[in-house]
Amino acid sequence: MKQINFDHLASSPILPEVREAMIPFLSEHIGNPLSRHFLGEKPAKALEEAREQVARLIGATAEEIIFTSCGSESNNLAIKGIVHAYAKKGRHIISSPIDHHSIIHPLKSLEKQGFEISWLKVDSKGNIEPNEISSLIRKDTILITITSASNEIGTLEPIKEIGRIARERGVIFHTDAVACAGFIEIDVKELNVDLLSMAGNVFYGPLGTGALYIKKGVRILPLIEGGIQEKGLRAGTHNIAGLVGMGMAAKIAKEKLSERRDYLIHLRDFLIDGILNNISDSFLTGERNYRLPYHSSFCIKFIEGESILLHLSFAGIAGTSGSTCSSEALKVSHVLEAIGIDPFLAQGSLTFTLGIDNTREDVDLLLKELPRAVDKLRALSPFSHSTRVA
């Protein structure tokens, strides 16, 4: 049975060129880049080349890139590192209720420590209004942190406009661009961002690799202490093979960004139209067009998304549910709740994130299997019958 991945935000395949670049650093060049002897020479050179490649992807300089283990670590370093560095200036932070858990949870922890968080409103499509941010900025505001695009609903946020406001008002601005880097053109200077988070696995690099852009001159305290690696901002032995892979993936992503974006938008729109036209009582979440090129997300009424995913998995198709991160706690997705989706309907959320390895035939198979799964589950659902009789 063919296996099809429509969950690329969680796990994308490593490109052959990326794998080849990594192999020497898993076998021959196994030295520590901080070593002063010959074993550290090639790893040290490779590390800095990878840093340069990642920097070029977002229009930064190599010295502004700090390597981490993932996007979540980058987000934690950005938030905690900034607020503790600037705590004497103020204790007020502005953020969005549709940000990733690696933003939301640290902020809630900081609230318990006496920091004040102003949570923005979002509309039914997940859009943030920059003017609201402007109205919330105070003399003691030290950080604005807004996602570039939610991984659950895919809506692209007005980061450039938010960055302009933050720069004019003298407030540090961080964006979680994990879902965007490698697929959306990013120039940190044009966006006026001070910090930006990335993850290598999203743009076909290895899992366990991430980076944080920190604008030159921005002061930040380390999250992990105990070593001089990464300018003392991230202690710990470097994952050289992984970071070399991330660098190569960033280089290829920069070269093929337009080609990938156009291909994925075409495939994404075909998928969205197919689901909305063939499954009754379904609707798209997030913006229809101004969204991530590879992202589609829906609510299917009267059934649970995780039950649909189980049926699709039996057919060799992988997807995800918007409520997955909250399912073990029996909570509805905080993102869907924030955009006003009824909790009952939010249980039927599905997200399909496409990749360059997907084909039209893959989408055709999903459009064949998904309606079957929906019909089967609705036939067993008391909610479906009672609602339709009513």
N, C-alpha and C positions, 0 to 999 in steps of 0.2 A: 504494500500500500504506500502510495506517495505521501510524504509528509510536507505540509505547507505551513510556513511561518507567517502569521499575520500579527505577530507580537514583537516587532522589531525594536521598540523602545526598551524592552526588557532584555532582549537577546538578539543581536544581529550577527551574521556570519563574519568571520575574519577574512579579509581579502587575501588572495594568494600572495600578493606582493608584500602584504603586512606580515604574513607568516614567514616568508623567506627572510625578511629583514630581521625578524626576531631570533631565528634559529642560531646564528653564531653566538648570541648572548645567552643561550641556554646550554651551550656546549664548549666552545673554544674560549670566548672572552668573558670569563666568569669573575673577573676582578671587581673590587669595589672602586667606584670612581673617585673616592676620597683618598685612596691609597697613594702613597708617594713613590711607589716602585712601579716597575714596568707593567705589572698586571692591571693597574688601574688606568693606564693611558687610553686604550681604545674605549673602554666603558665611559670614561670621562668625556671624551670627544663625542661619542655617540649620544650621550645625555644632552649635551649642549646643542647638537644638531637637531635632536627631537624638540628641544625647547624653542628653537628658531622656527621649526616647521609648524608647531602649534601656534606660535605668535603670529605667523603670516596668515593663518586661517582667519584671524579676527582683526587684523590690522594693528597689532601691538608690536612691541619690541621684546626680544628674548628675555631681557632683564625684568620684564613685567609679568612673567609667567612663573607661577609656583605649582609644582606637580603635587598631586594628591592621589588617593586611592580610588576616588569615585566622585560623582556629582554631589552626593549627600555630604561627604566630607568637605568639599569645596564650599558648599552652602553654610555649613556649620562654622568653618574657619572664617568666612566672610562676616557672618553676623556676630559671632562671639568675639572675634578678633577686633572688629571695629568698635562695638559698643564698650568693650573694656578699655580700649585705647582712648576713647573720647568721653568716658563716663564723667569726667570732671566738667566737661562742657555742657552736658545735658543727659537726660535719661528718657527721651521721647523718640519713638520709632514709628514709622508708617509702613504698613504692609497690606497685602491683599488676602482675602479669605479663600482664594482659589489657588494659592501657592502650594508647592509640594510639602509633604509632611516634614521634610528635612529643613524647611523654613518655618512652618507653623509650630512644630514642637519646640525648637530652640527659643522661639519668641515667647511661647507660653511659659517656658522655664524662666526666662528673663523677667517676665511679669511677676513671678513669685519672688524675684530678687529685688523688686522695687522699680523696674523699668515700666514705662507706660506705652502701650501699643495702641495706635489708632488704626482700626480696620476699615478699609475702603469698602464702598458699595460696588457691586457689579450688576450689570443688566442681565436679562434672560439669556444672552448669548455669551456672557462672560467678559464683556468689555469694561475696561476701567476708564473713568473720566479724568483726564489730567488736571482739569480745573479743581476737582475735589482735593487732589493732592496739594495743590497750591494753597487752598483755603485751610488745610490742616497743618501746614508747616508753622512751627513756632520758634522762638529764640533758642529753646532747649532741644530742638529736633536734631538728632545726630546721625540718623540713618533712614533712608528709604530703600526698601527691598521689594521688588516686584518681579514676578516671573515674566519671561519673554513670551511664553506660551504654555498653557496648562497641558500636562501630559494626558489629562483625561478628556478634555473637550477641544483642544487644538487651536483655540482662538489666539491670533497674534495680537499682542498688546502694543500700544503706542509708545514704545520705549524711547524713541528719539525725542518726542515731545516731553515725556516725563524727565528725561535726562537734561533737557534744556532748562526746565523749571528748577530742578535740583541744583544745577550749576549756577543759575542766576541767584538762587537763595542761599548758596554756600553750604548745601547739605550733601553728605556722602551718599552716593547712589549705587546700589548693587542689583544686578539682575541674574536670575537663574536661567541661563540659556542652554541648559542641557538638551532640551528637546529641539533646539534650533541650530546649534553649531554644526556646520557641515552641510546644511540644507537651505539655510537662509543667509543671504549676504550680510555679513556683520563687519562693521568698522567701528571699533570702540571709540575712536575719536569723534566720528560723526554722531554717534549715539550719546556722547557725553556721559558714559558710564565710568564709574571709578573702580568697580569690581564686577567680574563676570565669571560665572561657573560653567564648566564643560565636563563631559564624560566621553572617554575615547570609544567605548563600546557602541555608542549610538551611531557614530559615523564609520562603523566597520573596523574598529580597532579592537584590542582585547578587553575582556572584562577586567575590572579591578584597576582601571586607569582613569585619572581625572586631572583637572587643572583649574587653577583660579588665576584670572587676570587681576592684577592689582596695579592701578595707575601709579606711575612714578611720583613719589612725594606723599602718597597716602600712608598714614601711620596705622599699623595693625599689630596686634599681639598674637603670639603663636597659640594654637590649639593643642598641639602635641609637643611637649618639651623634652629636652634631654640630648640634643645633638645640634650640629651646625649646618645640617643639610638644608637646602632651600632657603638660604640666607637666615637660617635660624628660625624660620617660620613653620617648618614641618620636619621635626626630628624623625629619624628612622632610616634604615638602609634602603636605598633606592631599588625599585623594581625595574632594573635596567631593560630587560627583554620586553616587558610590558610597555614601558615608556617609549622605547624605540619603535614598537608597533604602533603606539598612539601617534607618534610623530609622522610615521609613514602614512597612516590613515588620514591624518590632517593634510598632508601634502597632496594626496590624491583627491581628497574632498575639495580642496581649493581649486584644483585643476578641472574637476568635473562637476562643480556645483550647479551650473546652469543646465547641463545635460541631465543630471540626476533629477533636478527640480522639475523640469518639463515632463520627463517621463513619469515621475511619481504623481504629479498633478493629474495627468491624463488618466492614469490607472485609478487614482483616488476618486475622481469624479464619476468614472464608470461604475465603481463599487457603490458609491453613495446613491446614484440614480437607481441602480439595480435593486438595492435593498428597499428604498422608499417606494419604488414602483411595484415591487413583488410581495411585500409583507404589509398586510393591513395593520392598522393601529400601531404604527411605528413612527418615530420622528427623530430627526437629527438633533444632536446637542452641539452647541457652539456655533460659530459663524459658518455660513455655507461656503463662502469663497475665501475670505481673509483668514485662512487657517493654515496650519502646517501642511506642507505639500503631500506628505505621506499619511495623513491622519484622518480617520473617519470614526465617528462615535454616535451611538444611537440609544434610544430607549425603546424596548419592545414591550408593549403593554400586556398585562395579565400573567406574565411568567417571570421567573428569576433568571437573570443573566448567567449566573454560574451553572445553572442546569443546562442552558443552551450550550455553554462552553464545553461541558462534559460530553454532550452529544457530538459536538463538532470534533472534539479530541478523538473520539472513537472512529471518526471518519478521516483522521489524520490532519486535522486543521487546528492550528493554535491561534487563539485570540485572547482577549482579557476583558475583565469587567471593571467598570468605573468604581464599583464598590469593593474590589478585591482587597485593597489596602485596609479596609475597615471590616471585612467580613468576619474575621475571627473575633472581633469585639462586638459583632452583631450591630454595627452602625452603618448608616447610609453614608456614602461618599460625601465628604465635606464640600467638595467642589460642586456636586449636583445640588446639594442643599443650598449653597450660596447663590446659585443662579435660579433658585425658586422651583426646582423640580419636586413634585409631590413625592414624599418618601416611598409611597407605595409603588409609583411608577419607576422611581430610581432603582428599585430592586431588579428591574429588567434592563439595566444598562450594559452595553457592549462597546468595546473599542477594538478597532482593527488598524494596526499600524503597518503600512506596506514598506517593502524594501526593494532595492534594485535587483534582487534575485527573484522577485515575484513577476509573474507573467499574466497576460490576459486570461490564459487558460486556468491559472490558479484562481483568479477572481470568478471565472465562470463556475468552477467547482464549488466555491463558497456560496455563490448565488443559487446553486442547485441544492446543496446540503442544508443551508440555513433555513429556508422555508419548510423543509421536511421536519427539522428539529422543532421549529416553532409550532407547526400544526400538531405534531405529536404531543408536545407539552401542553398546548392549549386544550387539547381534547381531554387531558387529565386534570386541568385546572378548574376548581370550583369558581374562581373569580371570573374566568372567561365566560362561563355559562351564565352565571348570575348577572353579570354586567350586560351581556347581550340580550338576555330575556327582558331585563329591565328597560 
